[in-house]
Amino acid sequence: HHVMRAEKLGMEEARIASIRGPIDDMSVADRILCGAVDQLFAHHRLDVETQEQLSVLIGTEATLDLMATVAHYMMLGFMLNSVPVPLDAPVADHLTRRVSAR
């Protein structure tokens, strides 16, 4: 689902692939963003250093938006892991094409 949206927005395949891999293989900006998401999932908070890095990279308001978005996805994950929900057909088709292309 997110890969489909990233592709539609013109994100390069190499960047998408790097985000799937080890954090050390990502660009500095993606490393900061993905590291912040990992930190929120693992510890339910951002340390001061990460907050400062995000503030420089995306600003304070966007940092709060990132935190709210991660919280929303955590809640959505709780729900989707508790109740069986089928994938939308376009998303399932896209996943099938990507897996078979590997």
N, C-alpha and C positions, 0 to 999 in steps of 0.2 A: 504494500500500500504506500509506504513512504518512499520507496524506490521509484515507483511510478510517478509520484508527484515531483520528486527530485529531477527525474529525467525530463518531465514536462517543463520544468523551470530552467532546463539547460545545464544542470549540474553534470560535469564530466564523469564518465564511467570510472576513471582512475580515482577521482575523489570519493565516489561512492564506495569503491572497493577498499580504499584506505580506511574509511570509517568502519568497515567490517573487520579490519585487521587489528594488529597491536597498536596501542595508542602512540607508541614511539615512531610509527611509520606515517603518522598523520602530519598535516601542516601544523604550524604553531597555533593558528586560530582554532582549527578543528580539535587539536589536543586540549586546548583550554575549555572549549565548549563541551566536548565529550567527557573530559575529566570532571567537569562540574556536574554533569548528569550522573556519572558513575558515583560521585561523592554524595549527591542527593539520595540516590537509591540505597547506597550502603549505610550512610550515617544520618540521613534525614536532615542535613544541614550543610552549609558551605563554610569552610574555614575562612579566616580573614584574608589569607594570601589569594585564594581562589576568587573571593569577592572583589579584591583589588584588581586582579587580572581581568575579570569580566567587566568591571567598571571601565577600564581603559579600552577594552576590545569593543564592547557593545553599549556601554552606558549603564547607569544605575536603573533606569526604568526598564530597559530590556532585560537586565539581570533579574528583576522582580517578575517580569513576564516569563522568563525561562523557568524560574522556580515554580510559578503557578502552573505552567504547562507540564512540567515533570510531575507535579502533584496530581494533576488531572489524569495523566497517563497511568500513574500508579493506581488511582481509584478505578479507572477503566479496566486495568489489568486484573484487579481483584474481582470485578464483575464478570469479565470474559472468562476468567479461569474457574469461575463458580457455575456459570450457566453456559451450556453449549450453544454457540452462535456460529452459523455457517459463514464462510467467506463469501463476499459478493463475487458474482461470476467474473467480472472484469479483473478483479484482483487475483482470483484463482488462476485464470488464464495467463495472466502476466507472470505469476510465480512459476507456472508450468513451463512457459517459454524460456524464462531465465535459467531454470534448473537444467532443462534439456540442452541449452546452449553452452553449458560449462563442460 
